[in-house]
Amino acid sequence: MKKLLNVYIGDYPGEIYNPALYFKNQYEPEWLTSELGRQMIFDVDKSKVIGANLIESPVLGPIPPERLSGGVKTLLLMAFDVSGNIFNATACCDKCAKWILQIAEKKDLTITLHHSMRFGKEPYEIRILNTGVVVHNQQEWIDNVFPLLEYNELEK
């Protein structure tokens, strides 16, 4: 059966709201040195994994894994954490979107978002859990997610 990315817009009971803190206490060094980990870290943070405890950042210089961006930490959790937790992906930037879709092709993945994300021009399938609607492209995503975002309450 085909895997599908599930996204809940807003707070979800039991979600890991602060993935960066969870990462600090739960990550495994081999997540960083895996091929997928290395690719995500380089693509999103432009940083090179030197070893399990050392990353070379073009901005910060040599850093420990705890200094990676919140987006990369969240991606690593999505890819490697086997707890079944739902992670708040709000720290993820649009560069993370392709990785989220790729991870969801390989495992059941449910995330929360508090903003819209650009998932790209290629067709995809994302189930919006708030409504049960499955969207297939960016326009459908925007049409279905925008009414759910909290800042719309300010316009009323």
Residue, then its C-alpha position, 0 to 999 in steps of 0.5 A: m500500500k502506498k504511503l501518504l504524508n499526513v499533516y495536521i494544521g495546528d496543535y495536535p494532542g501529544e505532538i512533540y512540539n519542540p523537536a529540537l529539545y527532543f532531538k538533543n535527548q534522543y538522537e543517535p550518532e548513526w543518524l548523522t553519518s547515514e547517507l540520508g542524514r548526510q544528504m539532508i544536513f548538506d542540502v538544508d544547512k549546507s554543512k558537512v558531516i565530519g563524524a558522528n559528533l562533528i559537523e562543519s558549518p560554513v557559517l558557524g565552523p565546527i559544531p556539535p549535532e545539537r547546533l544543527s538547524g531546527g529544520v534538520k533536527t526535525l527531519l532527522l527525527m522524522a526519518f529515524d525516530v521509531s517512537g511513532n511520535i508526531f513532530n511539529a514541523t514548523a521549524c522546517c523551511d521550504k527546503c525541507a519539504k522535499w525531504i518530508l515527502q521522501i521520508a513519507e514515501k518510505k514510512d507512515l509519517t504524520i506531522t503538524l504545521h503552523h504555517s503553509m509550506r511549499f511542497g513543490k511543483e511535482p504532483y504529490e499526495i498529502r492528507i490534511l487530517n483536520t478535514g480528511v482532504v487529500v491534496h495533489n499539488q501546491q494550489e490544492w494545498i493552499d486552497n485547503v490549508f489557508p482557511l485552517l491557519e490561525y492567522n485567519e482568525l485575525e481577519k474576522 
